[in-house]
């Protein structure tokens, strides 16, 4: 600025005065700006402090507010209801498990009882099955002696009578132990108790009817231990 003043021919003293005045003005502006910045900083700090005090006071006021006894009771009742619901569910599960255990135990007892009864009933099955050929032999022996020979031969007649009594006594023992003879002649074929050996067409009889018994069968307490071997009528 001074250089411009000198080059234009203005008095140097005036230029120096202008420079000082301008410098003072700039210093004043900077000082005012600094004071304003300091004031703004103070204001911001006071706002922050007041905000924190307000939050603290609101928190303290909330904590100091008296609790509603009804609301507390409602919360307690709700908690108890939830606990009661959980206990009821647990009780229901335990009851179901207990009932299942009782049912399983009852089934085991019934099954064991049935097996025990079957073991008592069918304990003689093997022995009875082994005695069936003896009965067959006695029957064949009785069938092999014609009545004419018995009437002419007293010894043969006495032997026949002894064999007949033995056969009768054996079948009484069978009957006492529920071992029943099956002779299904002219009966409907039953695959449970009969065994088909052959089929023969016969227009005079119904197809599926037993027309010949090759060997009689036996049943022990309604259980077939030897099916009857039979010939069955088939369609012509």
C-alpha positions as CSV (number, residue, x, y, z in Angstrom):
1,X,0.0,0.0,0.0
2,X,2.8,2.4,1.0
3,X,4.6,1.6,-2.3
4,X,1.5,2.5,-4.3
5,X,1.1,5.7,-2.3
6,X,4.7,6.7,-2.9
7,X,4.5,5.9,-6.6
8,X,1.4,8.0,-7.0
9,X,3.0,11.0,-5.4
10,X,0.8,11.1,-2.2
11,X,2.4,12.2,1.0
12,X,4.2,9.3,2.8
13,X,2.9,10.4,6.2
14,X,-0.7,10.0,5.0
15,X,0.2,6.5,3.6
16,X,1.6,5.5,7.0
17,X,-1.5,6.7,8.7
18,X,-3.7,4.7,6.3
19,X,-1.7,1.5,6.9
20,X,-2.0,1.8,10.7
21,X,-5.7,2.5,10.5
22,X,-6.3,-0.5,8.3
23,X,-4.2,-2.7,10.5
24,X,-6.2,-1.7,13.6
25,X,-9.4,-2.4,11.8
26,X,-8.3,-5.9,10.9
27,X,-7.1,-6.5,14.5
28,X,-10.5,-5.4,15.7
29,X,-12.3,-7.7,13.4
30,X,-10.2,-10.7,14.5
31,X,-10.7,-9.8,18.1
32,X,-14.5,-9.6,17.6
33,X,-14.5,-12.9,15.8
34,X,-12.5,-14.6,18.5
35,X,-14.9,-13.2,21.2
36,X,-17.8,-14.5,19.2
37,X,-16.3,-17.9,18.9
38,X,-15.6,-18.0,22.6
39,X,-19.1,-17.0,23.3
40,X,-20.5,-19.7,21.0
41,X,-18.3,-22.3,22.7
42,X,-19.6,-21.2,26.1
43,X,-23.1,-21.4,24.9
44,X,-22.6,-24.9,23.4
45,X,-21.0,-26.2,26.6
46,X,-23.9,-24.8,28.6
47,X,-26.4,-26.4,26.3
48,X,-24.6,-29.8,26.6
49,X,-24.5,-29.4,30.4
50,X,-28.2,-28.5,30.6
51,X,-29.1,-31.5,28.3
52,X,-27.2,-33.9,30.5
53,X,-28.8,-32.4,33.6
54,X,-32.2,-32.8,32.0
55,X,-31.6,-36.4,31.1
56,X,-30.4,-37.2,34.6
57,X,-33.3,-35.4,36.2
58,X,-35.8,-37.4,34.0
59,X,-34.1,-40.6,34.9
60,X,-34.1,-39.8,38.6
61,X,-37.8,-38.7,38.3
62,X,-38.7,-42.0,36.6
63,X,-36.8,-44.0,39.2
64,X,-38.5,-42.0,42.0
65,X,-42.0,-42.4,40.5
66,X,-44.1,-44.7,42.8
67,X,-44.9,-48.1,41.2
68,X,-48.5,-49.1,40.5
69,X,-49.4,-52.0,42.9
70,X,-52.1,-53.2,40.4
71,X,-49.5,-53.4,37.6
72,X,-47.1,-55.3,39.9
73,X,-49.9,-57.7,40.9
74,X,-50.8,-58.2,37.2
75,X,-47.1,-59.0,36.4
76,X,-47.0,-61.5,39.3
77,X,-50.3,-63.2,38.2
78,X,-49.0,-63.4,34.6
79,X,-45.8,-65.0,35.9
80,X,-47.7,-67.5,38.0
81,X,-50.0,-68.3,35.1
82,X,-47.0,-69.1,32.9
83,X,-45.6,-71.3,35.7
84,X,-48.9,-73.0,36.1
85,X,-49.1,-73.7,32.4
86,X,-45.6,-75.2,32.4
87,X,-46.4,-77.4,35.4
88,X,-49.7,-78.5,33.8
89,X,-47.9,-79.5,30.6
90,X,-45.3,-81.4,32.6
91,X,-48.0,-83.1,34.6
92,X,-49.8,-84.1,31.4
93,X,-46.6,-85.6,29.9
94,X,-45.9,-87.5,33.1
95,X,-49.5,-88.8,33.1
96,X,-49.3,-90.0,29.5
97,X,-46.0,-91.8,30.3
98,X,-47.5,-93.4,33.3
99,X,-50.6,-94.6,31.4
100,X,-48.3,-96.0,28.6
101,X,-46.2,-97.8,31.2
102,X,-49.3,-99.3,32.8
103,X,-50.6,-100.4,29.3
104,X,-47.2,-101.9,28.5
105,X,-47.1,-103.7,31.8
106,X,-50.6,-105.1,31.3
107,X,-49.8,-106.3,27.8
108,X,-46.7,-108.0,29.1
109,X,-48.6,-109.7,31.9
110,X,-51.4,-110.8,29.5
111,X,-48.8,-112.1,27.0
112,X,-46.9,-114.0,29.7
113,X,-50.2,-115.4,31.0
114,X,-51.2,-116.5,27.5
115,X,-47.8,-118.1,26.9
116,X,-48.0,-119.9,30.3
117,X,-51.4,-121.2,29.5
118,X,-50.3,-122.3,26.0
119,X,-47.3,-124.0,27.5
120,X,-49.5,-126.0,29.9
121,X,-52.0,-126.9,27.2
122,X,-49.6,-127.8,24.5
123,X,-46.8,-129.3,26.6
124,X,-47.9,-132.8,25.6
125,X,-48.1,-131.9,21.9
126,X,-44.8,-133.6,21.0
127,X,-45.8,-136.7,23.0
128,X,-49.3,-136.8,21.5
129,X,-47.9,-136.5,18.0
130,X,-45.6,-139.4,18.7
131,X,-48.6,-141.5,19.9
132,X,-50.6,-141.0,16.7
133,X,-48.7,-143.7,14.7
134,X,-49.5,-146.2,17.5
135,X,-53.2,-145.4,17.1
136,X,-52.9,-145.8,13.3
137,X,-51.2,-149.2,13.7
138,X,-54.0,-150.4,16.0
139,X,-56.6,-149.2,13.6
140,X,-54.9,-151.0,10.7
141,X,-54.7,-154.1,12.8
142,X,-58.4,-154.0,13.5
143,X,-59.3,-153.4,9.9
144,X,-57.1,-156.3,8.7
145,X,-59.1,-159.0,10.6
146,X,-62.4,-159.8,8.9
147,X,-65.4,-160.8,10.9
148,X,-65.6,-164.2,9.3
149,X,-62.1,-165.1,10.6
150,X,-63.0,-163.9,14.1
151,X,-66.1,-166.1,14.2
152,X,-64.2,-169.2,13.1
153,X,-61.1,-168.7,15.2
154,X,-61.6,-168.1,18.9
155,X,-57.9,-167.2,19.5
156,X,-58.0,-164.6,16.8
157,X,-61.3,-163.2,18.2
158,X,-59.7,-162.9,21.6
159,X,-56.7,-161.1,20.1
160,X,-59.0,-158.8,18.1
161,X,-60.9,-158.0,21.3
162,X,-57.7,-157.2,23.2
163,X,-56.4,-154.9,20.4
164,X,-59.8,-153.2,20.2
165,X,-59.8,-152.6,23.9
166,X,-56.3,-151.2,23.7
167,X,-57.4,-148.9,20.8
168,X,-60.5,-147.7,22.7
169,X,-58.5,-147.1,25.9
170,X,-55.9,-145.1,24.0
171,X,-58.6,-142.9,22.5
172,X,-60.1,-142.3,25.9
173,X,-56.8,-141.0,27.0
174,X,-56.6,-138.8,23.9
175,X,-60.1,-137.4,24.6
176,X,-59.2,-136.7,28.3
177,X,-56.3,-134.5,27.0
178,X,-58.4,-132.8,24.3
179,X,-56.8,-134.7,21.5
180,X,-59.6,-135.1,19.0
181,X,-59.7,-137.3,15.9
182,X,-60.7,-135.8,12.6
183,X,-62.5,-137.9,9.9
184,X,-63.8,-135.3,7.4
185,X,-65.5,-137.6,5.0
186,X,-68.2,-135.7,2.9
187,X,-67.2,-132.5,4.6
188,X,-66.1,-129.2,2.9
189,X,-62.3,-129.0,2.5
190,X,-60.6,-126.9,5.1
191,X,-56.9,-126.1,4.4
192,X,-56.4,-125.5,8.2
193,X,-57.3,-129.1,9.1
194,X,-57.1,-131.0,5.8
195,X,-54.3,-131.8,3.4
196,X,-55.4,-132.5,-0.2
197,X,-53.5,-135.5,-1.7
198,X,-55.4,-135.7,-5.0
199,X,-58.5,-134.4,-6.8
200,X,-61.2,-136.5,-8.5
201,X,-64.1,-135.2,-10.7
202,X,-67.5,-136.4,-9.4
203,X,-70.7,-134.9,-10.8
204,X,-72.7,-136.3,-8.0
205,X,-70.9,-134.3,-5.3
206,X,-70.2,-130.6,-4.7
207,X,-66.7,-129.5,-5.8
208,X,-64.5,-128.9,-2.8
209,X,-66.0,-131.8,-0.8
210,X,-63.8,-134.5,0.8
211,X,-64.6,-137.7,-1.0
212,X,-61.9,-139.9,0.4
213,X,-59.9,-140.0,3.7
214,X,-56.4,-141.5,3.2
215,X,-55.3,-140.8,6.8
216,X,-57.3,-139.3,9.7
217,X,-56.1,-136.1,11.4
218,X,-55.9,-135.0,15.0
219,X,-56.5,-131.7,16.7
220,X,-55.1,-130.7,20.1
221,X,-57.2,-127.9,21.8
222,X,-58.3,-126.6,18.4
223,X,-54.7,-126.7,17.1
224,X,-54.1,-129.1,14.2
225,X,-51.1,-131.3,15.1
226,X,-51.7,-133.5,12.1
227,X,-53.9,-132.6,9.2
228,X,-56.2,-135.2,7.6
229,X,-54.9,-136.4,4.3
230,X,-57.8,-136.4,1.9
231,X,-59.0,-136.6,-1.7
232,X,-61.1,-133.7,-2.9
233,X,-63.9,-133.5,-5.5
234,X,-63.1,-131.2,-8.4
235,X,-65.3,-129.8,-11.1
236,X,-65.8,-132.2,-14.0
